[in-house]
Amino acid sequence: MSTESPSTVDILRRVIAGRRSIKPSEFREDPIPDDMIHDMLNNANWAPTHGMTEPWRFFVFCGDARRRLGEFLADVYDGMTPPELRKPAKGDQLISNACRSSHVIAIAMRRQVSEKIPELEEIEAVACAVQNLHLTATAYGIGGYWSSGAAICSSAFRDHLGLGEKDRVLGLFYLGYPANGWPQGSRTPFKDKVTWLHE
């Protein structure tokens, strides 16, 4: 049996393949140390960025701010949804998800003033930053869940965060330790999704 240490590529492959979306309902109550959150955000900051615009913006909610976040979004949901279409459990879920998480990170895209870089590329850069964040959480054994929805991505929440009219909220990222172990995942073979062009 080989006693060689795993290569950097092997470690990276394991972290990537081990990344799972774990919902707040599956978190236990233990708080995540702030230094781990700092590490996730620092790694997020190294995402690729066309034109060096670094469009990602993160707003970290912890402590009592989590409940205030959930209550604000529940009010936004009620205000933007016609009474006959409201789901009573939706507002409660927004509050519960926030309170069950150790930290909640609002993910935003700050639009370049000149708008030289296409908006799609800026959104893609933010998604790369979130992947860096999520992979770092995985390496720490911390569960993460990227959630969107009408209230979360609303102009009301954008304004609440102090963002500009052309900026966009792209979701919330919930963080917490898994209560029931680490879920297994699967993928169909990558070869089924790749076309090689040689000429």
C-alpha positions as CSV (number, residue, x, y, z in Angstrom):
1,M,0.0,0.0,0.0
2,S,1.3,3.4,-1.0
3,T,2.3,5.7,1.9
4,E,2.6,8.8,-0.4
5,S,0.8,11.9,0.7
6,P,-2.1,13.0,-1.5
7,S,-1.1,15.5,-4.1
8,T,-2.6,19.0,-4.2
9,V,-4.7,18.0,-7.2
10,D,-6.1,14.9,-5.2
11,I,-7.0,17.1,-2.3
12,L,-8.6,19.7,-4.6
13,R,-10.6,16.9,-6.4
14,R,-11.9,15.6,-3.1
15,V,-13.0,19.0,-1.9
16,I,-14.8,19.7,-5.2
17,A,-16.5,16.3,-5.4
18,G,-17.4,16.6,-1.7
19,R,-19.2,19.9,-2.0
20,R,-22.9,19.6,-1.2
21,S,-25.8,22.0,-0.8
22,I,-27.0,21.5,2.8
23,K,-30.1,23.4,3.8
24,P,-30.5,25.4,7.1
25,S,-33.1,22.8,8.2
26,E,-30.2,20.3,8.4
27,F,-27.9,22.5,10.4
28,R,-27.1,22.1,14.1
29,E,-26.8,25.1,16.4
30,D,-23.0,25.3,16.9
31,P,-21.7,28.7,15.8
32,I,-18.9,28.9,13.2
33,P,-15.8,30.8,14.4
34,D,-15.5,34.2,12.7
35,D,-11.9,33.4,11.5
36,M,-13.3,30.6,9.3
37,I,-15.9,33.0,7.8
38,H,-13.0,35.5,7.2
39,D,-11.1,32.7,5.4
40,M,-14.1,31.8,3.2
41,L,-14.5,35.5,2.2
42,N,-10.8,35.9,1.6
43,N,-10.8,33.0,-0.8
44,A,-14.0,34.3,-2.4
45,N,-12.1,37.5,-3.1
46,W,-9.6,35.6,-5.3
47,A,-12.2,34.7,-7.9
48,P,-11.5,35.6,-11.6
49,T,-12.6,39.1,-12.6
50,H,-12.6,40.5,-16.1
51,G,-11.2,44.0,-16.0
52,M,-10.3,43.6,-12.3
53,T,-13.7,45.0,-11.4
54,E,-14.1,42.6,-8.4
55,P,-17.9,43.0,-8.5
56,W,-18.7,40.8,-5.6
57,R,-20.1,42.3,-2.4
58,F,-21.0,40.3,0.7
59,F,-23.1,41.3,3.7
60,V,-22.6,39.0,6.7
61,F,-25.5,38.5,9.2
62,C,-24.9,36.9,12.5
63,G,-26.3,37.1,16.0
64,D,-29.5,39.0,16.4
65,A,-29.1,40.4,12.9
66,R,-30.1,37.0,11.5
67,R,-33.7,37.2,12.9
68,R,-34.0,40.9,11.8
69,L,-33.0,39.7,8.3
70,G,-35.5,37.0,8.2
71,E,-38.3,39.2,9.5
72,F,-37.4,41.9,6.9
73,L,-37.6,39.4,4.1
74,A,-40.8,37.9,5.4
75,D,-42.3,41.5,5.3
76,V,-41.0,42.0,1.8
77,Y,-42.6,38.7,0.7
78,D,-45.9,39.7,2.1
79,G,-45.8,43.1,0.5
80,M,-45.0,41.9,-3.0
81,T,-47.3,38.8,-3.0
82,P,-51.0,39.2,-3.6
83,P,-53.0,37.9,-0.7
84,E,-54.5,35.0,-2.7
85,L,-51.1,33.8,-3.7
86,R,-49.3,34.0,-0.3
87,K,-48.0,30.9,1.2
88,P,-48.3,31.3,5.0
89,A,-45.2,29.1,5.6
90,K,-43.0,31.1,3.3
91,G,-42.4,34.0,5.7
92,D,-41.9,31.6,8.6
93,Q,-39.3,29.7,6.5
94,L,-37.4,32.9,5.7
95,I,-37.1,33.6,9.4
96,S,-36.3,30.0,10.3
97,N,-33.6,29.7,7.7
98,A,-31.9,32.8,9.0
99,C,-32.1,31.8,12.6
100,R,-31.0,28.2,12.1
101,S,-27.9,29.3,10.3
102,S,-24.7,30.3,12.1
103,H,-24.1,33.0,9.5
104,V,-26.1,34.3,6.5
105,I,-24.2,36.0,3.7
106,A,-26.1,38.2,1.3
107,I,-24.5,37.9,-2.1
108,A,-24.5,41.0,-4.4
109,M,-23.1,42.2,-7.7
110,R,-21.8,45.8,-7.7
111,R,-22.3,47.1,-11.3
112,Q,-19.3,48.8,-12.9
113,V,-20.0,52.5,-13.2
114,S,-18.9,52.6,-16.9
115,E,-20.7,49.3,-17.6
116,K,-17.9,48.4,-20.0
117,I,-17.8,44.8,-18.7
118,P,-21.1,43.0,-19.7
119,E,-23.4,42.4,-16.7
120,L,-23.4,38.7,-17.4
121,E,-19.7,38.5,-16.9
122,E,-19.9,40.4,-13.6
123,I,-22.6,37.9,-12.4
124,E,-20.4,35.0,-13.5
125,A,-17.5,36.5,-11.5
126,V,-19.7,36.7,-8.4
127,A,-20.7,33.0,-9.0
128,C,-17.0,32.1,-9.1
129,A,-16.5,33.9,-5.8
130,V,-19.3,32.0,-4.2
131,Q,-17.9,28.7,-5.5
132,N,-14.6,29.6,-3.8
133,L,-16.5,30.4,-0.6
134,H,-18.5,27.2,-0.8
135,L,-15.4,25.0,-1.4
136,T,-13.6,26.6,1.6
137,A,-16.7,25.9,3.7
138,T,-16.6,22.3,2.5
139,A,-12.9,21.9,3.4
140,Y,-13.8,23.1,7.0
141,G,-16.7,20.6,7.2
142,I,-19.3,23.4,7.1
143,G,-22.5,23.1,5.2
144,G,-23.6,25.9,2.8
145,Y,-26.7,26.6,0.8
146,W,-27.2,29.3,-1.9
147,S,-30.8,30.4,-2.0
148,S,-32.6,33.0,-4.1
149,G,-36.2,33.9,-4.6
150,A,-38.3,37.0,-5.2
151,A,-38.0,38.6,-1.8
152,I,-34.3,37.9,-1.5
153,C,-33.5,39.3,-5.0
154,S,-36.0,42.2,-4.7
155,S,-35.2,45.9,-5.2
156,A,-36.5,46.4,-1.6
157,F,-33.7,44.2,-0.2
158,R,-31.2,45.7,-2.6
159,D,-32.1,49.1,-1.2
160,H,-32.0,47.9,2.4
161,L,-28.4,46.8,1.9
162,G,-27.5,50.3,0.5
163,L,-26.7,49.0,-3.0
164,G,-27.2,51.1,-6.1
165,E,-30.0,50.9,-8.6
166,K,-28.0,48.9,-11.1
167,D,-26.5,46.5,-8.5
168,R,-28.1,43.2,-8.0
169,V,-28.7,40.9,-5.0
170,L,-28.0,37.3,-6.2
171,G,-29.1,35.4,-3.2
172,L,-28.4,34.4,0.4
173,F,-25.7,32.0,1.4
174,Y,-26.6,30.1,4.6
175,L,-23.8,28.5,6.6
176,G,-23.9,26.0,9.4
177,Y,-22.5,22.7,10.7
178,P,-24.5,19.7,9.3
179,A,-26.5,17.9,12.0
180,N,-26.8,14.5,10.3
181,G,-23.4,13.9,8.8
182,W,-22.2,14.8,5.3
183,P,-24.5,13.9,2.5
184,Q,-23.3,11.9,-0.5
185,G,-23.6,13.1,-4.0
186,S,-23.4,11.8,-7.6
187,R,-22.9,13.0,-11.1
188,T,-23.4,11.4,-14.5
189,P,-20.1,11.0,-16.3
190,F,-18.6,14.2,-17.6
191,K,-18.0,12.5,-21.0
192,D,-21.7,12.6,-21.6
193,K,-21.6,16.5,-21.5
194,V,-18.4,17.1,-23.5
195,T,-17.9,17.4,-27.3
196,W,-14.3,17.3,-28.5
197,L,-13.6,19.2,-31.7
198,H,-10.3,18.5,-33.4
199,E,-10.6,20.2,-36.8
